Amino acid sequence: MAIAALLLWLCTAAVGSYLLLTAIRSGDAGSPTQEPAEEPAPVAAERPASAAVSAQAAAAPARPARDKDRWDPPSLQRAKSEPLPGLRDLAEFAHPALAITGFAFWLCYVLSRDRVFAVIGLGILLGAICAGLSWFAVSNRAARRAAAGGRAGSGAAPLAFPSRLVALHAAGALLTVLFATLIIARA
């Protein structure tokens, strides 16, 4: 049964790798290689004064709430306004890193049958699942912001994950946790 859990974990990792590669590839295909050149702004004399003021107010970034933040560039103001800046990047790194580490511990358990390796592998698997869930939530929030016309947050385009692959990856992770828990409880 431990080998079955190992193979299930491996299949889940394969689906996750495919999911990540397709999301990155679709993000690269959707982004233009060169940014279009901006058209010159019409002279203020060609517009009524109220239209020029409202256009400038819409184009200008929001004024910082604190006086000491008034010299911050717009990207830093956006980063400071995020609930947890850098969470998406952290989860994007931590999820696969924890999954690979947990897989290595589970492989050590399969080879040695030492229960300590199984418990450590299961704990790391649970951490990888938490990182994956947070990555999914933050990516969905960034995609909603980008779709609404706002900024994605960290400057990078949000990854679009195909829902069927996400469901398959989640089902594989759930079954892997179930198998690993049953194996540890039985041992």
TORZA-177944 format. One line per field, with one value per atom (N, C-alpha, C): residue number from 1; atom name; x, y, z. Coordinates in nm, 4 decimals, decimal comma. Layout:
REM TORZA-177944
i: c(NUM  ...)
at: c(CA  ...)
xx: c(X  ...)
yy: c(Y  ...)
zz: c(Z  ...)
***
This chain:
REM TORZA-177944
i: c(1  1  1  2  2  2  3  3  3  4  4  4  5  5  5  6  6  6  7  7  7  8  8  8  9  9  9  10  10  10  11  11  11  12  12  12  13  13  13  14  14  14  15  15  15  16  16  16  17  17  17  18  18  18  19  19  19  20  20  20  21  21  21  22  22  22  23  23  23  24  24  24  25  25  25  26  26  26  27  27  27  28  28  28  29  29  29  30  30  30  31  31  31  32  32  32  33  33  33  34  34  34  35  35  35  36  36  36  37  37  37  38  38  38  39  39  39  40  40  40  41  41  41  42  42  42  43  43  43  44  44  44  45  45  45  46  46  46  47  47  47  48  48  48  49  49  49  50  50  50  51  51  51  52  52  52  53  53  53  54  54  54  55  55  55  56  56  56  57  57  57  58  58  58  59  59  59  60  60  60  61  61  61  62  62  62  63  63  63  64  64  64  65  65  65  66  66  66  67  67  67  68  68  68  69  69  69  70  70  70  71  71  71  72  72  72  73  73  73  74  74  74  75  75  75  76  76  76  77  77  77  78  78  78  79  79  79  80  80  80  81  81  81  82  82  82  83  83  83  84  84  84  85  85  85  86  86  86  87  87  87  88  88  88  89  89  89  90  90  90  91  91  91  92  92  92  93  93  93  94  94  94  95  95  95  96  96  96  97  97  97  98  98  98  99  99  99  100  100  100  101  101  101  102  102  102  103  103  103  104  104  104  105  105  105  106  106  106  107  107  107  108  108  108  109  109  109  110  110  110  111  111  111  112  112  112  113  113  113  114  114  114  115  115  115  116  116  116  117  117  117  118  118  118  119  119  119  120  120  120  121  121  121  122  122  122  123  123  123  124  124  124  125  125  125  126  126  126  127  127  127  128  128  128  129  129  129  130  130  130  131  131  131  132  132  132  133  133  133  134  134  134  135  135  135  136  136  136  137  137  137  138  138  138  139  139  139  140  140  140  141  141  141  142  142  142  143  143  143  144  144  144  145  145  145  146  146  146  147  147  147  148  148  148  149  149  149  150  150  150  151  151  151  152  152  152  153  153  153  154  154  154  155  155  155  156  156  156  157  157  157  158  158  158  159  159  159  160  160  160  161  161  161  162  162  162  163  163  163  164  164  164  165  165  165  166  166  166  167  167  167  168  168  168  169  169  169  170  170  170  171  171  171  172  172  172  173  173  173  174  174  174  175  175  175  176  176  176  177  177  177  178  178  178  179  179  179  180  180  180  181  181  181  182  182  182  183  183  183  184  184  184  185  185  185  186  186  186  187  187  187)
at: c(N  CA  C  N  CA  C  N  CA  C  N  CA  C  N  CA  C  N  CA  C  N  CA  C  N  CA  C  N  CA  C  N  CA  C  N  CA  C  N  CA  C  N  CA  C  N  CA  C  N  CA  C  N  CA  C  N  CA  C  N  CA  C  N  CA  C  N  CA  C  N  CA  C  N  CA  C  N  CA  C  N  CA  C  N  CA  C  N  CA  C  N  CA  C  N  CA  C  N  CA  C  N  CA  C  N  CA  C  N  CA  C  N  CA  C  N  CA  C  N  CA  C  N  CA  C  N  CA  C  N  CA  C  N  CA  C  N  CA  C  N  CA  C  N  CA  C  N  CA  C  N  CA  C  N  CA  C  N  CA  C  N  CA  C  N  CA  C  N  CA  C  N  CA  C  N  CA  C  N  CA  C  N  CA  C  N  CA  C  N  CA  C  N  CA  C  N  CA  C  N  CA  C  N  CA  C  N  CA  C  N  CA  C  N  CA  C  N  CA  C  N  CA  C  N  CA  C  N  CA  C  N  CA  C  N  CA  C  N  CA  C  N  CA  C  N  CA  C  N  CA  C  N  CA  C  N  CA  C  N  CA  C  N  CA  C  N  CA  C  N  CA  C  N  CA  C  N  CA  C  N  CA  C  N  CA  C  N  CA  C  N  CA  C  N  CA  C  N  CA  C  N  CA  C  N  CA  C  N  CA  C  N  CA  C  N  CA  C  N  CA  C  N  CA  C  N  CA  C  N  CA  C  N  CA  C  N  CA  C  N  CA  C  N  CA  C  N  CA  C  N  CA  C  N  CA  C  N  CA  C  N  CA  C  N  CA  C  N  CA  C  N  CA  C  N  CA  C  N  CA  C  N  CA  C  N  CA  C  N  CA  C  N  CA  C  N  CA  C  N  CA  C  N  CA  C  N  CA  C  N  CA  C  N  CA  C  N  CA  C  N  CA  C  N  CA  C  N  CA  C  N  CA  C  N  CA  C  N  CA  C  N  CA  C  N  CA  C  N  CA  C  N  CA  C  N  CA  C  N  CA  C  N  CA  C  N  CA  C  N  CA  C  N  CA  C  N  CA  C  N  CA  C  N  CA  C  N  CA  C  N  CA  C  N  CA  C  N  CA  C  N  CA  C  N  CA  C  N  CA  C  N  CA  C  N  CA  C  N  CA  C  N  CA  C  N  CA  C  N  CA  C  N  CA  C  N  CA  C  N  CA  C  N  CA  C  N  CA  C  N  CA  C  N  CA  C  N  CA  C  N  CA  C  N  CA  C  N  CA  C  N  CA  C  N  CA  C  N  CA  C  N  CA  C  N  CA  C  N  CA  C  N  CA  C  N  CA  C  N  CA  C  N  CA  C  N  CA  C  N  CA  C  N  CA  C  N  CA  C  N  CA  C  N  CA  C  N  CA  C  N  CA  C  N  CA  C  N  CA  C  N  CA  C  N  CA  C  N  CA  C  N  CA  C)
xx: c(0,0823  0,0000  0,0873  0,2065  0,2968  0,3452  0,3660  0,4084  0,2947  0,1712  0,0558  0,0458  0,0700  0,0683  0,1807  0,2968  0,4094  0,3769  0,3163  0,2791  0,1697  0,0746  -0,0305  0,0283  0,1231  0,1909  0,2655  0,3294  0,4031  0,3086  0,1933  0,0943  0,0404  0,0170  -0,0295  0,0753  0,2017  0,3097  0,3182  0,2945  0,2977  0,1849  0,0659  -0,0461  -0,0167  0,0419  0,0771  0,1814  0,2793  0,3808  0,3192  0,2323  0,1635  0,0755  0,0098  -0,0755  0,0056  0,1211  0,2057  0,2599  0,3039  0,3581  0,2522  0,1309  0,0260  -0,0159  -0,0162  -0,0522  0,0540  0,1806  0,2883  0,2861  0,2671  0,2654  0,1477  0,0306  -0,0847  -0,0663  0,0030  0,0311  0,1298  0,2293  0,3260  0,2629  0,1721  0,1085  0,0144  -0,0457  -0,1406  -0,0758  0,0506  0,1141  0,1889  0,1740  0,2454  0,3941  0,4746  0,6186  0,6657  0,5977  0,6316  0,5073  0,5292  0,4173  0,3856  0,2584  0,2257  0,2666  0,3097  0,3506  0,2285  0,2464  0,1345  0,1120  -0,0135  -0,0460  -0,0228  0,0211  0,0426  -0,0903  -0,0849  -0,2060  -0,2442  -0,3738  -0,4151  -0,3851  -0,3676  -0,3368  -0,4599  -0,4370  -0,5477  -0,6398  -0,5908  -0,6747  -0,7798  -0,7579  -0,8550  -0,9726  -0,9574  -1,0634  -1,1190  -1,2375  -1,2860  -1,2035  -1,1954  -1,1116  -1,1575  -1,2874  -1,3364  -1,3011  -1,3008  -1,2643  -1,1160  -1,0328  -0,8887  -0,8579  -0,9252  -0,9029  -0,9487  -1,0649  -1,1147  -1,0267  -0,9712  -0,8823  -0,7521  -0,6997  -0,5774  -0,6016  -0,7166  -0,7477  -0,7638  -0,8193  -0,8372  -0,7038  -0,6128  -0,4849  -0,3862  -0,3988  -0,3047  -0,3311  -0,2249  -0,2457  -0,3103  -0,3723  -0,4397  -0,3365  -0,3751  -0,2837  -0,2609  -0,1390  -0,1116  -0,1829  -0,2192  -0,2931  -0,2036  -0,0776  0,0126  0,1024  0,1409  0,2225  0,3616  0,4155  0,5512  0,5566  0,4417  0,4367  0,4153  0,4128  0,3785  0,4855  0,6086  0,7146  0,7346  0,6556  0,6668  0,6169  0,6858  0,6353  0,5061  0,4278  0,2994  0,3135  0,4210  0,4363  0,4552  0,5284  0,5476  0,4183  0,3417  0,2125  0,1195  0,1202  0,0381  0,0842  0,2152  0,2680  0,2344  0,2370  0,2031  0,0543  -0,0280  -0,1720  -0,2193  -0,1328  -0,1704  -0,1788  -0,2711  -0,2828  -0,1536  -0,0963  0,0298  0,1163  0,1971  0,2765  0,3760  0,3902  0,4842  0,4306  0,3057  0,2502  0,2403  0,2042  0,1911  0,3260  0,4292  0,5617  0,6113  0,5850  0,6260  0,5543  0,4245  0,3485  0,3858  0,4177  0,4577  0,5888  0,6752  0,7990  0,7791  0,7061  0,6960  0,6165  0,5126  0,4281  0,5073  0,5742  0,6515  0,7712  0,8345  0,9510  0,9116  0,8024  0,7556  0,7091  0,6436  0,5966  0,7135  0,8191  0,9364  1,0047  1,0150  1,0768  0,9951  0,8637  0,7776  0,7832  0,7902  0,8028  0,9321  1,0402  1,1689  1,1602  1,0933  1,0771  0,9890  0,8847  0,7986  0,8742  0,9583  1,0414  1,1369  1,1915  1,2760  1,1958  1,0695  0,9845  0,9614  0,9331  0,9074  1,0309  1,1471  1,2698  1,3126  1,2909  1,3397  1,2313  1,1074  0,9931  1,0068  1,0790  1,0916  0,9768  0,8963  0,7742  0,8025  0,9185  0,9533  0,9532  1,0062  1,0064  0,8645  0,7752  0,6365  0,5677  0,5903  0,5268  0,5801  0,7098  0,7686  0,7166  0,7097  0,6577  0,5138  0,4313  0,2913  0,2818  0,3617  0,3601  0,4006  0,5037  0,5469  0,4414  0,3754  0,2663  0,1541  0,1191  0,0146  0,0582  0,1857  0,2368  0,2320  0,2638  0,2579  0,1147  0,0202  -0,1209  -0,1652  -0,1237  -0,1584  -0,0973  0,0273  0,0911  0,0200  -0,0224  -0,0946  -0,2300  -0,2999  -0,4292  -0,4135  -0,3102  -0,2901  -0,2473  -0,1660  -0,1252  -0,2468  -0,3351  -0,4559  -0,5455  -0,5620  -0,6483  -0,5908  -0,4613  -0,3994  -0,3992  -0,3769  -0,3797  -0,5198  -0,6208  -0,7583  -0,7913  -0,7461  -0,7714  -0,7004  -0,5772  -0,5034  -0,5694  -0,6211  -0,6895  -0,8180  -0,8906  -1,0119  -0,9789  -0,8704  -0,8292  -0,7897  -0,7151  -0,6719  -0,7921  -0,8900  -1,0093  -1,0947  -1,0912  -1,1684  -1,0998  -0,9780  -0,9093  -0,8059  -0,7944  -0,6937  -0,5615  -0,4678  -0,3347  -0,3365  -0,2500  -0,2418  -0,1770  -0,1064  -0,0476  0,1032  0,1659  0,3116  0,3773  0,3032  0,3618  0,3579  0,3629  0,3569  0,2119  0,1894  0,0536  0,0078  -0,1174  -0,1653  -0,1741  -0,1435  -0,1508  -0,2962  -0,3357  -0,4709  -0,4638  -0,5190  -0,5147  -0,6418  -0,6302  -0,7489  -0,8189  -0,9489  -1,0221  -1,0239  -1,0291  -1,0291  -0,8968  -0,7877  -0,6579  -0,6411  -0,6932  -0,6871  -0,7666  -0,8851  -0,9661  -0,8968  -0,8321  -0,7588  -0,6401  -0,5687  -0,4547  -0,5007  -0,6112  -0,6641  -0,7133  -0,7784  -0,8251  -0,7069  -0,6021  -0,4824  -0,4185  -0,4125  -0,3547  -0,4398  -0,5708  -0,6600  -0,6449  -0,6378  -0,6189  -0,4819  -0,3802  -0,2470  -0,2458  -0,3085  -0,3166  -0,3946  -0,5030  -0,5831  -0,5014  -0,4335  -0,3493  -0,2396  -0,1706  -0,0607  -0,1101  -0,2245  -0,2796  -0,3186  -0,3820  -0,4182  -0,2951  -0,1907  -0,0682  -0,0028  0,0030  0,0644  -0,0191  -0,1497  -0,2365  -0,2282  -0,2082  -0,2011  -0,0643  0,0396  0,1753  0,2060)
yy: c(-0,1190  0,0000  0,1262  0,1186  0,2341  0,2656  0,1617  0,1838  0,2459  0,2052  0,2657  0,4142  0,4497  0,5913  0,6667  0,6029  0,6648  0,6885  0,5899  0,6057  0,7103  0,7136  0,8143  0,9537  0,9657  1,0934  1,1342  1,0391  1,0666  1,1110  1,0458  1,0865  1,2263  1,2566  1,3897  1,4945  1,4614  1,5544  1,5731  1,4670  1,4785  1,5691  1,5532  1,6397  1,7838  1,8024  1,9367  2,0017  1,9236  1,9761  2,0151  1,9304  1,9617  2,0853  2,0953  2,2096  2,3383  2,3344  2,4525  2,4891  2,3904  2,4177  2,4741  2,4203  2,4734  2,6136  2,6411  2,7752  2,8763  2,8379  2,9289  2,9495  2,8419  2,8520  2,9365  2,9207  3,0007  3,1464  3,1713  3,3093  3,3751  3,2980  3,3523  3,3788  3,2933  3,3112  3,4308  3,4605  3,5709  3,7060  3,7101  3,8392  3,8797  4,0031  4,0477  4,0594  4,0403  4,0476  4,1912  4,2827  4,4230  4,4991  4,5952  4,6778  4,7762  4,7981  4,8951  5,0353  5,1140  5,2503  5,3318  5,4146  5,4970  5,6092  5,6395  5,7508  5,8800  5,9832  6,1093  6,1632  6,2205  6,2763  6,4039  6,4231  6,5461  6,6673  6,7778  6,9011  6,9419  7,0005  7,0369  7,1397  7,2170  7,3186  7,2552  7,1317  7,0656  7,0099  6,9975  6,9434  7,0521  7,0297  7,1209  7,1006  7,2004  7,1959  7,0868  7,0672  6,9657  6,8252  6,8004  6,6687  6,6426  6,7457  6,7282  6,6988  6,7657  6,7431  6,6036  6,5596  6,4273  6,3175  6,3390  6,2400  6,2306  6,3452  6,3428  6,2759  6,2989  6,2377  6,0871  6,0417  5,8980  5,8303  5,8992  5,8385  5,8417  5,9357  5,9482  5,8396  5,7880  5,6886  5,7522  5,6701  5,7205  5,7819  5,8888  5,9548  5,8644  5,8579  5,7737  5,8253  5,7326  5,7689  5,8408  5,8020  5,8639  5,9649  6,0681  6,1733  6,1232  6,0298  5,9830  5,8926  5,8452  5,7594  5,8363  5,9665  6,0418  6,0345  5,9985  5,9916  5,8504  5,7564  5,6186  5,6082  5,5296  5,5086  5,4269  5,4311  5,3601  5,2101  5,1477  5,0040  4,9734  5,0587  5,0383  5,0658  5,1643  5,1913  5,0711  5,0087  4,8891  4,7746  4,7573  4,6476  4,6672  4,7917  4,8181  4,7990  4,8125  4,7991  4,6543  4,5616  4,4204  4,3679  4,2740  4,2198  4,1524  4,0677  4,0011  4,0043  4,1086  4,1165  4,0019  3,9472  3,8383  3,7001  3,6902  3,5594  3,4690  3,5244  3,4431  3,3853  3,4672  3,4191  3,3142  3,3360  3,2395  3,1062  3,1109  2,9872  2,9179  2,9961  2,9386  2,8616  2,9059  2,8329  2,7199  2,7485  2,6535  2,5290  2,5410  2,4250  2,3135  2,3402  2,2313  2,1883  2,2836  2,2482  2,1551  2,1858  2,0989  1,9638  1,9642  1,8381  1,7469  1,8023  1,7212  1,6688  1,7535  1,7114  1,6023  1,6202  1,5175  1,3870  1,3962  1,2767  1,2026  1,2768  1,2141  1,1415  1,2027  1,1354  1,0117  1,0202  0,9032  0,7914  0,8267  0,7271  0,6609  0,7399  0,6821  0,5865  0,6196  0,5289  0,3992  0,4089  0,2890  0,1994  0,2592  0,1798  0,1232  0,1976  0,1527  0,1001  0,1342  0,0997  0,1569  0,2682  0,3387  0,4383  0,4233  0,5024  0,6522  0,6892  0,8306  0,9010  0,8341  0,8924  0,9135  0,8213  0,8340  0,9519  0,9677  1,0784  1,2124  1,2207  1,3453  1,3731  1,2693  1,2863  1,3341  1,2779  1,3211  1,4659  1,5038  1,6428  1,7403  1,7038  1,7909  1,7944  1,6815  1,6784  1,7728  1,7745  1,8663  2,0122  2,0411  2,1764  2,2129  2,1165  2,1412  2,1684  2,0979  2,1203  2,2592  2,3004  2,4356  2,5420  2,5216  2,6167  2,6172  2,5002  2,4927  2,5613  2,5440  2,6112  2,7627  2,8091  2,9533  3,0075  2,9325  2,9744  2,9835  2,8842  2,8838  3,0032  3,0303  3,1413  3,2755  3,2943  3,4214  3,4388  3,3313  3,3408  3,3725  3,3133  3,3456  3,4912  3,5410  3,6809  3,7728  3,7390  3,8207  3,8158  3,6987  3,6871  3,7694  3,7685  3,8509  4,0001  4,0401  4,1806  4,2185  4,1302  4,1586  4,1636  4,0761  4,0762  4,2003  4,2520  4,3715  4,4985  4,4832  4,6002  4,6560  4,5969  4,6427  4,5766  4,6029  4,5440  4,4052  4,3170  4,1806  4,1759  4,2777  4,2788  4,2791  4,1713  4,1636  4,2038  4,2499  4,2907  4,1805  4,0563  3,9449  3,9143  3,8630  3,8277  3,7074  3,7074  3,5933  3,4688  3,3556  3,2297  3,1839  3,1355  3,0837  2,9315  2,8704  2,7257  2,6639  2,5633  2,4943  2,4211  2,4398  2,3891  2,2361  2,1669  2,0199  1,9659  2,0268  1,9828  2,0148  2,1287  2,1634  2,0622  2,0243  1,9256  1,7897  1,7508  1,6240  1,6273  1,7385  1,7524  1,7503  1,8188  1,8211  1,6834  1,6110  1,4764  1,3828  1,3948  1,3142  1,3460  1,4737  1,5137  1,4616  1,4688  1,4198  1,2689  1,1959  1,0506  1,0156  1,0926  1,0685  1,0892  1,1954  1,2202  1,1084  1,0653  0,9570  0,8284  0,7906  0,6707  0,6820  0,7965  0,8128  0,8093  0,8701  0,8678  0,7266  0,6535  0,5150  0,4281  0,4490  0,3716  0,4012  0,5266  0,5640  0,5153  0,5241  0,4774  0,3255  0,2546  0,1084  0,0596  0,1351  0,0887  0,0955)
zz: c(0,0000  0,0000  0,0000  0,0607  0,0617  -0,0797  -0,1588  -0,2971  -0,3775  -0,3488  -0,4164  -0,3836  -0,2584  -0,2202  -0,2899  -0,3022  -0,3718  -0,5189  -0,5826  -0,7235  -0,7416  -0,6491  -0,6549  -0,6371  -0,5459  -0,5240  -0,6506  -0,7147  -0,8377  -0,9500  -0,9615  -1,0629  -1,0336  -0,9063  -0,8684  -0,9025  -0,8793  -0,9146  -1,0659  -1,1418  -1,2875  -1,3370  -1,2813  -1,3198  -1,2789  -1,1613  -1,1165  -1,2060  -1,2498  -1,3411  -1,4749  -1,5250  -1,6504  -1,6339  -1,5205  -1,4910  -1,4901  -1,4259  -1,4202  -1,5577  -1,6337  -1,7669  -1,8610  -1,8571  -1,9447  -1,9027  -1,7719  -1,7258  -1,7665  -1,7551  -1,7953  -1,9460  -2,0202  -2,1664  -2,2126  -2,1519  -2,1941  -2,1540  -2,0436  -2,0048  -2,0982  -2,1464  -2,2408  -2,3764  -2,4182  -2,5484  -2,5481  -2,4329  -2,4265  -2,4122  -2,3687  -2,3489  -2,4744  -2,5165  -2,6364  -2,6065  -2,7104  -2,6916  -2,6778  -2,7429  -2,7293  -2,6889  -2,6031  -2,5622  -2,6737  -2,7028  -2,8060  -2,7615  -2,8570  -2,8259  -2,7883  -2,6874  -2,6431  -2,7429  -2,7630  -2,8507  -2,7737  -2,8412  -2,7697  -2,7188  -2,6016  -2,5421  -2,6152  -2,6388  -2,7053  -2,6172  -2,6805  -2,6092  -2,5297  -2,4131  -2,3248  -2,3888  -2,4829  -2,5469  -2,6360  -2,6796  -2,7652  -2,6867  -2,5547  -2,4701  -2,3794  -2,3320  -2,2278  -2,1005  -2,0179  -1,8969  -1,8009  -1,7876  -1,6930  -1,7401  -1,8696  -1,9213  -1,9011  -1,9176  -1,8973  -1,7517  -1,6589  -1,5167  -1,4765  -1,5263  -1,4897  -1,5501  -1,6702  -1,7305  -1,6530  -1,6055  -1,5270  -1,3927  -1,3321  -1,2032  -1,2172  -1,3306  -1,3509  -1,3795  -1,4485  -1,4838  -1,3681  -1,2770  -1,1662  -1,0623  -1,0006  -0,8958  -0,7736  -0,6930  -0,5740  -0,4790  -0,4133  -0,3201  -0,2005  -0,1540  -0,0387  0,0849  0,1710  0,2906  0,3907  0,3990  0,4955  0,4253  0,4990  0,4418  0,4051  0,4816  0,4528  0,3296  0,2810  0,1627  0,0330  0,0364  -0,0831  -0,1915  -0,1585  -0,2570  -0,3100  -0,2629  -0,3109  -0,4542  -0,5392  -0,6756  -0,6723  -0,7800  -0,7809  -0,7553  -0,8034  -0,7811  -0,6331  -0,5614  -0,4182  -0,3421  -0,3866  -0,3235  -0,3387  -0,4597  -0,4821  -0,3938  -0,3839  -0,3027  -0,1556  -0,1099  0,0299  0,0559  -0,0479  -0,0276  -0,0326  -0,0780  -0,0801  0,0624  0,0900  0,2253  0,2721  0,1900  0,2203  0,0951  0,0784  -0,0439  -0,0523  -0,1718  -0,1938  -0,1619  -0,1188  -0,0825  -0,2048  -0,3175  -0,4383  -0,4804  -0,4759  -0,5124  -0,4134  -0,2862  -0,1842  -0,2029  -0,2254  -0,2434  -0,3732  -0,4765  -0,6047  -0,5922  -0,5022  -0,4774  -0,3766  -0,2689  -0,1571  -0,1930  -0,2729  -0,3024  -0,3718  -0,4834  -0,5447  -0,4601  -0,3914  -0,3101  -0,1956  -0,1290  -0,0209  -0,0743  -0,1897  -0,2472  -0,2823  -0,3382  -0,3729  -0,2467  -0,1450  -0,0195  0,0479  0,0520  0,1111  0,0340  -0,0983  -0,1813  -0,1489  -0,1274  -0,0933  0,0406  0,1381  0,2676  0,2537  0,1727  0,1546  0,0824  -0,0124  -0,0793  0,0211  0,1132  0,2190  0,3052  0,3317  0,4094  0,3330  0,2047  0,1248  0,1224  0,1136  0,1064  0,2415  0,3501  0,4808  0,5741  0,5493  0,6359  0,7766  0,7880  0,9156  0,9255  1,0292  1,0430  1,0552  1,1054  1,1213  0,9857  0,8831  0,7493  0,6984  0,7294  0,6849  0,7518  0,8812  0,9531  0,9034  0,8831  0,8311  0,6898  0,6073  0,4716  0,4700  0,5604  0,5679  0,6147  0,7122  0,7593  0,6508  0,5758  0,4659  0,3560  0,3323  0,2333  0,2734  0,4009  0,4471  0,4302  0,4553  0,4311  0,2841  0,1965  0,0526  0,0090  0,0668  0,0334  0,0781  0,1967  0,2427  0,1520  0,1114  0,0199  -0,1152  -0,1629  -0,2890  -0,2825  -0,1713  -0,1562  -0,1497  -0,0791  -0,0734  -0,2095  -0,2839  -0,4178  -0,5094  -0,5006  -0,5822  -0,5477  -0,4188  -0,3772  -0,4209  -0,4025  -0,4393  -0,5907  -0,6655  -0,8120  -0,8625  -0,8005  -0,8393  -0,8098  -0,6953  -0,6618  -0,7605  -0,7976  -0,8945  -1,0321  -1,0702  -1,1990  -1,1997  -1,0881  -1,0796  -1,0873  -1,0206  -1,0280  -1,1697  -1,2362  -1,3733  -1,4670  -1,4451  -1,5292  -1,5051  -1,3832  -1,3519  -1,3995  -1,4538  -1,5053  -1,4114  -1,2925  -1,1979  -1,2248  -1,1405  -1,1530  -1,0907  -1,1385  -1,0874  -0,9514  -0,9105  -0,7778  -0,7824  -0,8179  -0,8114  -0,9420  -1,0390  -1,1646  -1,2687  -1,2282  -1,3218  -1,3536  -1,4726  -1,5117  -1,4302  -1,3859  -1,3084  -1,3958  -1,3367  -1,4099  -1,4163  -1,5313  -1,5491  -1,5477  -1,4448  -1,4309  -1,4880  -1,5759  -1,6262  -1,5114  -1,4996  -1,3835  -1,3758  -1,4888  -1,4847  -1,4320  -1,4732  -1,4233  -1,2755  -1,2326  -1,0906  -1,0094  -1,0592  -0,9882  -0,9842  -1,0929  -1,0957  -1,0001  -0,9969  -0,9060  -0,7603  -0,7316  -0,5951  -0,5524  -0,6438  -0,6110  -0,5847  -0,6638  -0,6412  -0,5072  -0,4720  -0,3431  -0,2276  -0,2427  -0,1375  -0,1186  -0,2283  -0,2174  -0,1601  -0,1962  -0,1414  0,0095  0,0561  0,2009  0,2687  0,2061  0,2637  0,2747  0,1674  0,1709  0,2751  0,2774  0,3711  0,5154  0,5417  0,6771  0,7177  0,6280  0,6589  0,6822  0,6045  0,6216  0,7556  0,7934  0,9209  1,0383  1,0262  1,1341  1,1506  1,0432  1,0472  1,0964  1,0678  1,1014  1,2483)
***
